[in-house]
Amino acid sequence: MINGKLELISKEIKYLINPIHKSKLDLYIKDIFSGKLSGEFKSLLSGYSSDFLEYKEYNYGDSINLIDWKVFARKEKLYIKKFQHYSDSNIYFVLDSSESMSYREKFSKFEYGFLLVSILSLIFSFYRNRVFLITYINNRYVQLKIDSIKELYKTIDILSKTHYSASFFSNIIENKNFFLSISSNSIVFLLSDFMEDEKIILEFYKLLEHKTKRFYGIQIITNDELNLNFDENINLVDIENKEESYFLESKSLKRKYIEEVNRWMNNLKKIFTKRYNRLFIYNMEEPSIFAIKLIKEIN
């Protein structure tokens, strides 16, 4: 179960959106939010559309074309409609909720993934992209809009009640709603440890490739998983007769493990080979730093 650690993630998000002045990274993020680096995001914007946001009282100078006369008939006051303008690029973050994503250091891999999604969503939404999180909550497919702080906090509350699921990739491959929601100008980020059958990952990749040309994998993996920080020999003992039945020498075990991990990583990289279908390794470093590096890399 995803636990109260998400409260810490909430604090991290609050830190990001407060006045920033503590480091060069923070200043860089301020530059992004102020538009100084907007050229780096130009390729993500392709036309605009609008969603209704809220009503506000009419003030002198407001366009009369925005007045809602139906509201006036009910309340006998003038109100205008406010709209949120978006680019036509929808951003989808697909976050793996498999059991293997429960592995944790400070946070679990799932929680680190959501923290990274939160930071990226703030950046993308600033540039008027619609942003969505797709995952499985208690084995149920959900698509959550996360392009505002309010929506992010609602999502944190939902995820705090989530149990990890089995067969994440198989479930999403079989879900028609997911592929129907993806358009040709969508940008999809898949956050996962990819501890799944390579054939299933390749099948997902090919299905998604038919829907959009911009699809990035973000592999969330710890240094312990990559290097097996383990130096002790192991004696396996038969629990019935208490006799030693097998001996594992740590160096040999570690060597075989690293060989298998490298084989697995190389196979993943072969799947993500195109310019707009790249694989990025996120070994749970500082999420803000990784987010900035990622955005610079994909533009």
N, C-alpha and C positions, 0 to 999 in steps of 0.2 A: 504493500500500500504506500502511495506517495504521501509523505507525512508533513509535519510542521516545518520542515526545512524550506518549504515554499514561502514562509514568512520572511526568511532571510533573503530570498530572491526579490520579494516585494521591496525590501529595504534597499537592495542594489538598484532597482529600477528608480526608486525615489531619489537615490543619490545621483543617478544619471540625469534626471530632469531638473534638479535643483541648480542654482547658479554654480557654474563650474570654474574653478580657478586653481586647482591643486597640482596639476602636472601638465606636461607638454601634450600628453594624450588628451586631457580634458580640453585644452585649448584647440586641439585639432577637431574634436567633436563640436565645439562651439562654432568653428569655421564652417563645418558641414551644416549645422542648423541655421547659420546666418546666410547661407547661400554662397559663400566665397568659393567653395569647391564644387559648385553645382555642375560645372562642366563635366566632372567625373561621372555624373549621373545622367547625362544627356541621353545616353543610349537606352535608358530605362523608361523614357517618357515619349509617348507617341500618340498625341491627340488627347482630348479631354472629354469628360462627361460629368454630370452633376447628380448628387443625391440630395433630397430634402434633409435639412439639418434640424431647424427649429423655427418657431415664430418669434418675432420681436415687435414691440410697439413701433408704429410709424413715427418717424421724426422728420422735421422739415429738411428737405434735401434728398430724402430717400426716393427712389424711383417709384412712381405710382403704378408701374407695370407689375411690381412685386406685391401689391396689396391683395390680400385674400378677401374677396367680397363676401364669401360664405361665412367666414369668421366674423366679419363686420355685422352681418345680419343677425348673428347669434348674440354677440357681446356688445354691439353698438360702439365699438372702438376699432380704430384702424390698426391692423397688424400686417406686417410684410413677412414673406417667406425668406429664410436664409438657406443657402445651399452650400454643400461641401463639394468643391470641384476636385475631380480626380483625373489622373492620367488613365489611359485605356489599358495600362499594364496592371493586371492583377498579380499579386505576389502570394504564393502558397508555400507555407512551411509545413512539410509532412514530417511529423515527429513520431518516431518509432516508440511504441509503449510495450515492447516485448519484455519478458522477464529478465533477459540479460541486461537491459537498460537500468535495472535496479542496483547494479554494482556501484559502490560509492567510495569516494574519498571524502572531501568536504561536503559535496552534494552527490547525489546519484547521477549517473550519466543522463537519465531523463531530465532531472532538474537542471543540470548544466545545459542541456539542450534547450530547455524552455527559457533559461536566462539569456542564452545567446539569441534565441528567437525574439525575445522581448526587446533587446537592444536593437537588433536589426529592424524590427517592426517600427520602432520609433523613428529610425532614420528614413526608412522607405516611405512611411506615412507622411513625413515632413515634405517629401517630394510628391505628395498627392497620389500615391499608389494605394489602391485597396489592398489590405493585407489580411490573410486568413491563416489560421492554424488548423491543420487536419491531423487527427489522431484517433485512437480508439480508447474510449472510456468505459471500463467494465465490459469489454468486448462489444461495445456499441460504437459505430462510426459517428464521429461528430466533426462538423466544420464550423469553426468559431471565428467571427470577425474580430480582429485585434489591432485596428489602426487608430486606437486612442488609448490614453491612460486608463480611462474608466473601463473600457472593454478588457484591457489587460488584467485589471484587478478582479473583474468578474471571472475571467478565465482561471486566475490563480485559485479562486474559491472553488471552482468546478474541479480543477485538477487535484486539489487537496483531498478529494473523496474518491480518487481513482485507484483502481487495482490494476496491476500490470497484466497484460493480456498475452495469450499464446497465438502463434501463427500470424503475426502482424502483416507480413508481406502477402501471405496467401489471402488473408481477409481483404486487404485493400485491392488486390488484383481482381477479386471477385465482385467488388463493389462498383456498380455502374454509376452511382452518383458522383463518385470521385472523378472519373474520366469525363463525364458529361460537363462537369464544372470547369474543366481546363480548356482554354481557348488557345489559338495559335500564338497570340502575343502574351500569354501568361509566362511567368517566370516561376519555376518550381525549385525549392530547396528540400532535399531529403536528408533529414538528420537521423542517423542511426549508427549503431556499432557494426552493422552488416554481418552479425553473427547468424547467418542464415544460409541455406543451401544456395550456392552460386547460381544454379540454374533458375531458381525462383527470382533472384535479384535481376538476372539478365532478362527474364520474361517481363518483369515490371518495367525495366528500362525500355525495352522494345515497344511495349504498349504506350508508354508515356511519350516516346519519340514520335509517335504518330500524331500526338496532340500538340506538342510544343517543341521548339528547337532549343529553348533555353532551360536547361535542367542540370542542377548541380547537386553532387553528393557531398555531404559533410559527415565524415566518419568520426564519431565521438569515441575515443579510446584512451585509456589511462597508460601511463608509462609502465606501471606494473604489468599490465596485460601485454605490452609490447616486448618487455625485457625479462619477465618472470624474475622479479627480485627475490630470489630464494637460493640459499647457499647451504642448506643442511641436507645430509643424506637421509633417506627414508627406509625404514624397516617395516615391511608389511607383515602382520602377525595374524595367523589363523585364530579367529575368535573362539573356536571350539576347543582346540588342543593347546592354544597359546604358543604354538611353535612358529618360529620365523619362517615365512613361506617365500618371501621375495625381498630383494634388496635393490633400491634405486639410488644410483650415484648421482648427486646433484648436478655436477658439471655435464654429464652425459644427458641427463633429463633436460637441462636448460638448453643445451645445444640443439637437441631434437625439437624442442618447443619453438625456439627462435627460427629454425629452418622452416617449420610448418607455418608460423606466423608470416614469415617473408613470402612464402609461396602463396598464401591466402591474400596478402596485401597486393602482390603483383597481379594476381588474377582479377582483383577488384579494379586495379588501375587500367587493365586491358578493356574493361567494360566502359569506363569513363575516359574516352580517348579524344573526343572532339573539343574544339575551342570552347563551345558553349555547353559542353557536357563534361565538366571536369570534376575531379574528386579532390576534396580538401581534407587534410587530417587535422582534427581538433583534439589535441591531447589535454583538454581541460585546463588550458592556460587562462590568463585573464580574459574574460569574454569580450570586454570593450576593445582590447588590443586586437583580438582575432577578428572581431566584426569589421574594424577599420581596414585591416589587411585584406579581408575577403572582398570588400566592396571595391578596393583599388584593383584587385586581381581580376574581377569579372568585367571590368569596363575597359 
